[in-house]
Amino acid sequence: MSISMRMIDWSFLREPLQRSRQEENTNIFVNALNLMFNFRGIGWTWADRTYCPPETRPINSRGKYTFDTFLWFITSLIFFDAFNYAVIGLSPPGVGTPSGHSIFDASLPLFPRYAMSTLITLLYGGVFYFSLEMVYYFANFVACLLPHFNASDWPPLSEAPWRATSLARFWGKHWHQSYHRSFIALAKPLRALFGREGSIMGAFLISAILHDWCIWGMGKGTNFTQTGGFFVLMGLGIILEHMWEWITSKKAGGVWGWLWTATWLLGCGNLVVDAWMKTGLGGGDLLPPNARPAKAALDYIFRAMQ
């Protein structure tokens, strides 16, 4: 679906697809593969406006760059495992298994129930974030070992999303921008009809459909009300930020902006995390039980405390 979205975007370009760096490979087969798997369009003119976080690794030293990339992969793997272990440990029975279960514990009173589901949502956000980081930096590490490697093709995937002080900055800068260009391009018809607000809601509606279809493969259908609802509410939240700016002449930001962003993301996040957990999406194991670093460390700590 990702490739299909980019192909639709390319079909309406006024200029042919071109490399933005003249020294890039001119082999048509290599370029075709690059277009297929280069989600952010790095090195191509069609996606020059896609934001990429600044590089923090030493790109002038391939050895140090490769080592730092491998370190990022291992760090992401450990944090992914720790967050995943915490989700399973704190959730109602069945969450984190292929059979699936709701994150809302019916045995708890109303306030503790939603407080616990919000904590689970926060932790699963960590699972999702570090799973993306882990896969990206593993692929980046493999690329480091190949000939003709160019570090400028592999900028960081995300930019500390927990620091975002508005929803607009979270989705437009701090979260990964792998689909940003495709979502904006496919939302152009709604922009023509309803202006900037139409573009925002259209982009998040396409994102809602994409993420809702992702759970179809679990064999339990889809749940657009919850999965799609989360992303539609993200678009609504950004429009509310624009209204705030129009009324007060101030953009959302600072401590209050951070609190607003965290509250909206976690509150609405209950919907999508519950939908995913009920389908059993959290029940997959990426590592064998005896090869989970964070689980082994936490089990050791728990045994020592007893």
C-alpha positions as CSV (number, residue, x, y, z in Angstrom):
1,M,0.0,0.0,0.0
2,S,2.9,2.3,0.8
3,I,4.3,1.8,-2.7
4,S,0.9,2.3,-4.3
5,M,0.4,5.7,-2.5
6,R,3.8,6.9,-3.7
7,M,3.0,5.8,-7.3
8,I,-0.3,7.7,-7.2
9,D,1.7,10.8,-6.0
10,W,4.3,10.4,-8.8
11,S,1.5,10.1,-11.4
12,F,0.6,13.7,-10.9
13,L,4.1,15.2,-10.7
14,R,4.8,17.9,-13.3
15,E,8.5,17.1,-13.5
16,P,10.1,13.7,-14.0
17,L,11.5,11.8,-11.0
18,Q,15.1,13.0,-10.5
19,R,17.9,12.4,-8.1
20,S,18.7,15.6,-6.1
21,R,22.4,14.7,-5.9
22,Q,24.2,14.4,-9.2
23,E,26.7,11.8,-7.9
24,E,23.9,9.2,-7.2
25,N,23.7,5.9,-9.0
26,T,22.4,6.1,-12.6
27,N,21.5,2.4,-12.9
28,I,17.8,2.2,-13.6
29,F,17.4,-1.1,-11.6
30,V,19.1,0.4,-8.6
31,N,17.0,3.6,-8.9
32,A,13.8,1.6,-9.1
33,L,14.6,-0.4,-6.0
34,N,15.5,2.9,-4.2
35,L,12.1,4.4,-5.1
36,M,10.3,1.3,-3.9
37,F,11.9,1.2,-0.4
38,N,13.0,4.8,0.2
39,F,9.8,5.9,2.0
40,R,11.0,9.4,2.7
41,G,12.3,10.0,-0.8
42,I,15.8,10.9,0.5
43,G,18.0,11.9,-2.4
44,W,15.1,12.6,-4.7
45,T,13.6,15.9,-5.8
46,W,10.0,14.8,-5.3
47,A,10.4,14.7,-1.5
48,D,12.9,17.6,-0.8
49,R,10.4,19.1,1.7
50,T,10.1,16.0,3.8
51,Y,11.6,16.8,7.2
52,C,14.5,14.6,8.4
53,P,16.0,14.9,11.9
54,P,19.6,16.2,12.1
55,E,22.3,13.6,12.2
56,T,24.0,12.9,15.5
57,R,26.4,10.1,14.4
58,P,29.9,10.8,13.0
59,I,29.2,10.5,9.3
60,N,32.9,11.3,8.4
61,S,34.1,8.1,10.0
62,R,32.4,5.0,8.6
63,G,33.7,2.8,11.4
64,K,32.4,5.0,14.2
65,Y,29.2,5.6,12.3
66,T,28.7,1.8,12.0
67,F,29.4,1.2,15.6
68,D,27.0,4.0,16.7
69,T,24.3,2.6,14.5
70,F,24.8,-0.9,15.9
71,L,24.6,0.6,19.4
72,W,21.4,2.4,18.6
73,F,20.0,-0.9,17.3
74,I,20.9,-2.8,20.6
75,T,19.6,0.1,22.7
76,S,16.3,0.1,20.8
77,L,16.0,-3.6,21.2
78,I,16.5,-3.5,25.0
79,F,14.0,-0.7,25.4
80,F,11.5,-2.4,23.1
81,D,11.8,-5.6,25.2
82,A,11.5,-3.6,28.5
83,F,8.3,-1.7,27.4
84,N,6.8,-4.9,26.0
85,Y,7.4,-6.8,29.2
86,A,5.9,-4.0,31.2
87,V,2.8,-3.9,29.1
88,I,2.2,-7.6,29.5
89,G,2.9,-7.5,33.2
90,L,0.5,-4.6,34.0
91,S,-2.3,-5.5,31.6
92,P,-5.3,-7.7,32.2
93,P,-4.8,-11.4,31.3
94,G,-4.9,-12.0,27.6
95,V,-3.4,-8.7,26.6
96,G,-0.1,-9.4,24.8
97,T,-1.3,-12.8,23.5
98,P,-2.4,-13.8,20.1
99,S,-6.0,-14.3,21.4
100,G,-6.1,-10.7,22.5
101,H,-8.0,-8.9,25.2
102,S,-9.1,-5.3,26.0
103,I,-6.8,-3.1,28.0
104,F,-9.8,-1.9,30.0
105,D,-10.0,-4.0,33.2
106,A,-13.7,-4.5,34.0
107,S,-12.8,-5.6,37.6
108,L,-11.5,-2.1,38.5
109,P,-13.6,0.9,39.4
110,L,-14.0,3.6,36.7
111,F,-11.1,5.9,37.5
112,P,-8.5,3.2,38.3
113,R,-9.6,1.4,35.1
114,Y,-8.9,4.3,32.8
115,A,-5.8,5.3,34.7
116,M,-4.4,1.8,34.2
117,S,-5.4,1.7,30.5
118,T,-3.7,5.1,30.0
119,L,-0.5,3.8,31.6
120,I,-0.7,0.7,29.3
121,T,-1.2,3.1,26.3
122,L,1.8,5.1,27.3
123,L,3.9,1.9,27.6
124,Y,2.7,0.5,24.3
125,G,3.6,3.8,22.7
126,G,7.2,3.0,23.8
127,V,6.8,-0.5,22.3
128,F,5.7,0.9,19.0
129,Y,8.3,3.6,18.9
130,F,11.2,1.4,19.8
131,S,10.1,-1.4,17.4
132,L,10.3,1.1,14.5
133,E,13.7,2.4,15.7
134,M,15.0,-1.2,16.1
135,V,14.0,-2.3,12.6
136,Y,15.3,0.9,11.1
137,Y,18.7,0.9,12.7
138,F,19.1,-2.8,12.0
139,A,18.5,-2.1,8.3
140,N,20.8,0.9,8.6
141,F,23.6,-1.3,10.2
142,V,23.3,-3.9,7.3
143,A,23.5,-1.1,4.8
144,C,26.7,0.1,6.5
145,L,28.4,-3.2,5.5
146,L,27.5,-2.9,1.8
147,P,29.6,-1.2,-0.8
148,H,28.6,2.3,-2.0
149,F,27.1,3.1,1.3
150,N,26.1,6.8,1.8
151,A,25.4,7.9,5.4
152,S,23.3,10.9,4.1
153,D,20.7,8.4,2.9
154,W,20.1,7.2,6.5
155,P,19.2,10.2,8.7
156,P,17.6,9.4,12.1
157,L,14.0,8.1,11.8
158,S,12.4,10.2,14.6
159,E,13.3,13.2,16.7
160,A,12.5,12.6,20.4
161,P,8.7,12.5,20.0
162,W,8.3,12.9,23.8
163,R,9.6,16.4,23.5
164,A,6.9,17.6,21.2
165,T,5.0,20.7,22.5
166,S,2.1,20.6,20.0
167,L,0.3,17.9,18.0
168,A,1.4,19.7,14.8
169,R,5.1,19.4,15.8
170,F,4.6,15.8,17.0
171,W,3.2,14.6,13.7
172,G,5.1,17.0,11.4
173,K,8.5,16.8,12.9
174,H,9.1,14.5,15.9
175,W,7.4,11.4,14.7
176,H,8.8,9.5,11.7
177,Q,7.9,11.1,8.4
178,S,7.9,7.9,6.3
179,Y,4.4,8.5,4.9
180,H,4.2,12.3,5.3
181,R,4.6,13.1,1.6
182,S,2.1,10.4,0.5
183,F,-0.6,11.5,3.0
184,I,-0.3,15.1,2.0
185,A,-0.3,14.4,-1.7
186,L,-3.4,12.1,-1.6
187,A,-5.3,14.7,0.5
188,K,-5.0,17.3,-2.2
189,P,-8.6,16.9,-3.4
190,L,-9.9,17.7,0.1
191,R,-7.5,20.7,0.3
192,A,-9.0,22.0,-3.0
193,L,-12.5,21.7,-1.5
194,F,-11.9,22.8,2.2
195,G,-8.6,24.5,2.3
196,R,-5.9,23.7,4.9
197,E,-8.3,22.0,7.3
198,G,-9.4,19.7,4.5
199,S,-5.8,18.8,3.8
200,I,-5.2,18.0,7.5
201,M,-8.3,15.9,7.9
202,G,-7.7,14.2,4.6
203,A,-4.1,13.2,5.5
204,F,-5.2,11.8,8.8
205,L,-8.2,10.0,7.2
206,I,-5.8,8.2,4.8
207,S,-3.5,7.4,7.8
208,A,-6.6,6.0,9.6
209,I,-7.4,3.7,6.7
210,L,-3.8,2.5,6.4
211,H,-3.5,1.7,10.1
212,D,-6.9,0.1,10.3
213,W,-6.1,-2.3,7.4
214,C,-2.9,-3.3,9.2
215,I,-4.9,-5.2,11.8
216,W,-7.0,-7.1,9.2
217,G,-4.2,-9.6,8.8
218,M,-4.9,-10.8,12.4
219,G,-8.0,-12.6,11.1
220,K,-10.5,-10.6,13.3
221,G,-11.5,-8.0,10.8
222,T,-10.9,-4.3,11.3
223,N,-12.0,-1.7,13.8
224,F,-12.2,1.7,12.1
225,T,-14.2,3.3,15.0
226,Q,-11.3,2.9,17.4
227,T,-8.2,2.7,15.1
228,G,-9.4,5.2,12.5
229,G,-11.0,7.3,15.2
230,F,-7.6,7.9,16.8
231,F,-6.1,9.3,13.7
232,V,-9.1,11.4,12.8
233,L,-9.0,12.9,16.3
234,M,-5.3,13.8,15.7
235,G,-6.4,15.9,12.7
236,L,-9.1,17.5,14.8
237,G,-6.6,18.3,17.5
238,I,-4.3,20.1,15.1
239,I,-7.2,22.1,13.8
240,L,-8.0,23.1,17.4
241,E,-4.4,24.3,17.7
242,H,-4.8,26.4,14.6
243,M,-8.0,27.9,16.1
244,W,-6.1,28.6,19.3
245,E,-3.4,30.4,17.3
246,W,-6.0,32.4,15.4
247,I,-7.8,33.5,18.6
248,T,-4.7,34.2,20.7
249,S,-2.1,34.9,18.1
250,K,0.1,32.4,19.9
251,K,1.1,28.9,18.8
252,A,0.7,26.0,21.1
253,G,4.0,25.4,22.9
254,G,6.0,25.4,26.1
255,V,5.0,23.4,29.2
256,W,1.3,23.9,28.6
257,G,1.7,22.8,25.0
258,W,3.5,19.7,26.1
259,L,0.8,18.9,28.6
260,W,-1.9,19.4,25.9
261,T,0.0,17.2,23.5
262,A,0.5,14.4,26.0
263,T,-3.1,14.5,27.2
264,W,-4.6,14.4,23.7
265,L,-2.3,11.7,22.5
266,L,-2.7,9.4,25.6
267,G,-6.4,10.1,25.9
268,C,-7.2,9.3,22.3
269,G,-4.5,6.6,22.3
270,N,-6.6,4.4,24.5
271,L,-8.8,3.8,21.5
272,V,-6.2,2.5,19.1
273,V,-4.2,0.5,21.6
274,D,-7.3,-1.2,22.9
275,A,-8.3,-2.0,19.3
276,W,-4.9,-3.5,18.5
277,M,-4.7,-5.5,21.8
278,K,-8.1,-7.0,21.2
279,T,-7.0,-8.3,17.9
280,G,-3.9,-10.0,19.4
281,L,-1.5,-7.6,17.6
282,G,0.6,-7.4,20.8
283,G,1.0,-11.1,21.0
284,G,3.9,-11.6,18.7
285,D,7.4,-12.5,20.0
286,L,10.4,-11.0,18.1
287,L,12.8,-12.7,20.4
288,P,13.0,-16.2,22.0
289,P,12.0,-16.2,25.7
290,N,15.6,-17.0,26.7
291,A,17.1,-14.2,24.6
292,R,15.2,-11.2,26.0
293,P,17.7,-8.9,27.6
294,A,15.3,-6.6,29.5
295,K,13.1,-9.5,30.7
296,A,16.2,-11.3,32.1
297,A,17.3,-8.1,33.9
298,L,13.9,-7.3,35.3
299,D,13.3,-11.0,36.4
300,Y,16.7,-10.8,38.2
301,I,15.7,-7.6,40.0
302,F,12.3,-9.0,41.0
303,R,13.9,-12.1,42.4
304,A,16.5,-10.0,44.3
305,M,13.7,-7.9,45.8
306,Q,11.9,-11.0,47.0
